[in-house]
Amino acid sequence: AQLVESGGGLVQPGGSLRLSCAASGFTFSLYAMSWLRQAPGKERELVASITRAGDSRNYAGSVKGRFTISRDNAKNTVYLQMDSLKPEDTAVYYCNAQWGVLAYWGQGTQVTVSS
């Protein structure tokens, strides 16, 4: 099983990025998917999550209204659209797949928000 994130980079405050996480080696549609992030010196925190069918989403308060999580089960991919980015959004962003006790993690992608 593998999760591969992409789409990170350097962006100015107020800008946008779209992260993608491509899954392989497991039945993607059975898994709830989440994006988490970890900034230097801080604990990893949940950013957004989406149910297996994509019919329910949850967001951390700090990103609500700015970030949107979505998924395409036909493409085995989950996305995180990030708008109105702030310097405090700077972190390594990780993709997570969860089904019961089974969980998979991606290697992370760096997002840096700076002028």
C-alpha positions as a printed NumPy array, in Angstrom:
array([[  0.   ,   0.   ,   0.   ],
       [  1.228,   3.471,  -0.85 ],
       [  0.148,   7.106,  -0.552],
       [  2.04 ,   9.71 ,  -2.541],
       [  1.458,  13.413,  -1.89 ],
       [  2.234,  16.148,  -4.382],
       [  1.517,  19.806,  -4.993],
       [  3.417,  21.424,  -2.159],
       [  5.723,  24.377,  -2.592],
       [  6.395,  27.999,  -1.786],
       [  3.515,  30.456,  -2.024],
       [  2.964,  34.039,  -0.946],
       [  0.447,  34.907,   1.766],
       [ -3.029,  35.043,   0.298],
       [ -2.117,  32.551,  -2.403],
       [ -3.452,  29.087,  -3.177],
       [ -2.15 ,  25.563,  -3.537],
       [ -3.793,  22.268,  -4.351],
       [ -2.369,  19.151,  -2.762],
       [ -3.014,  15.705,  -4.205],
       [ -2.58 ,  12.287,  -2.626],
       [ -2.567,   9.286,  -4.938],
       [ -3.32 ,   5.909,  -3.38 ],
       [ -2.342,   2.467,  -4.59 ],
       [ -2.206,  -1.066,  -3.287],
       [ -5.454,  -1.018,  -1.32 ],
       [ -9.185,  -0.465,  -1.863],
       [ -9.263,   3.301,  -1.669],
       [-13.047,   3.631,  -1.526],
       [-13.193,   1.712,   1.777],
       [-10.995,   4.21 ,   3.592],
       [-11.761,   7.516,   5.217],
       [ -9.116,  10.01 ,   4.177],
       [ -7.504,  12.852,   6.055],
       [ -4.909,  15.545,   5.673],
       [ -2.725,  16.371,   8.658],
       [  0.146,  18.781,   9.045],
       [  3.156,  19.239,  11.255],
       [  5.005,  22.488,  11.685],
       [  8.555,  22.635,  13.111],
       [  8.499,  22.157,  16.855],
       [  4.787,  21.4  ,  16.925],
       [  2.689,  18.268,  17.13 ],
       [  0.991,  16.831,  14.083],
       [ -2.567,  18.157,  13.784],
       [ -5.621,  17.141,  11.826],
       [ -6.464,  19.615,   9.053],
       [ -9.391,  17.99 ,   7.26 ],
       [-11.079,  14.627,   6.836],
       [-13.596,  13.115,   4.437],
       [-15.726,   9.999,   4.612],
       [-15.431,   7.039,   2.258],
       [-18.185,   8.247,  -0.043],
       [-17.192,  11.885,   0.273],
       [-20.552,  12.84 ,   1.757],
       [-19.218,  14.341,   4.962],
       [-16.211,  16.545,   5.678],
       [-14.638,  17.977,   8.809],
       [-12.138,  20.791,   9.176],
       [ -9.918,  22.214,  11.853],
       [-11.163,  25.571,  13.017],
       [ -8.013,  27.276,  11.806],
       [ -8.633,  26.298,   8.168],
       [-12.435,  26.271,   7.955],
       [-13.631,  28.438,   5.105],
       [-10.192,  28.482,   3.461],
       [ -9.415,  24.799,   2.773],
       [-11.534,  22.224,   0.95 ],
       [-11.005,  18.473,   1.025],
       [-12.372,  16.308,  -1.765],
       [-11.84 ,  12.871,  -3.218],
       [-12.227,  11.009,  -6.497],
       [-12.702,   7.309,  -5.819],
       [-12.414,   6.523,  -9.525],
       [ -8.916,   8.017,  -9.522],
       [ -7.934,   6.794,  -6.033],
       [ -7.003,  10.347,  -5.14 ],
       [ -7.789,  12.806,  -2.362],
       [ -7.222,  16.539,  -2.71 ],
       [ -6.771,  19.52 ,  -0.441],
       [ -7.53 ,  22.901,  -2.003],
       [ -5.895,  25.587,   0.118],
       [ -6.893,  29.206,  -0.432],
       [ -6.07 ,  32.431,   1.4  ],
       [ -2.929,  30.849,   2.739],
       [ -1.268,  32.314,   5.8  ],
       [  2.306,  32.027,   7.1  ],
       [  0.987,  29.887,   9.96 ],
       [ -0.117,  27.291,   7.4  ],
       [  3.557,  26.502,   6.788],
       [  4.111,  22.822,   7.566],
       [  4.683,  19.396,   6.136],
       [  1.305,  18.077,   5.   ],
       [  0.575,  14.367,   5.272],
       [ -2.12 ,  12.227,   3.732],
       [ -3.697,   9.477,   5.849],
       [ -5.996,   6.571,   4.987],
       [ -7.962,   4.909,   7.77 ],
       [-10.22 ,   1.849,   7.863],
       [-10.796,   0.459,  11.33 ],
       [ -7.377,  -0.37 ,  12.716],
       [ -5.748,  -0.211,   9.294],
       [ -3.953,   3.028,   8.51 ],
       [ -1.542,   4.214,   5.854],
       [  0.543,   7.372,   5.661],
       [  2.198,   9.303,   2.896],
       [  5.711,  10.691,   3.07 ],
       [  4.547,  14.303,   3.311],
       [  4.839,  17.389,   1.149],
       [  6.247,  20.728,   2.287],
       [  4.07 ,  23.82 ,   2.128],
       [  5.771,  27.142,   2.83 ],
       [  3.814,  30.383,   2.96 ],
       [  6.15 ,  33.358,   2.888],
       [  6.69 ,  36.649,   1.128]])
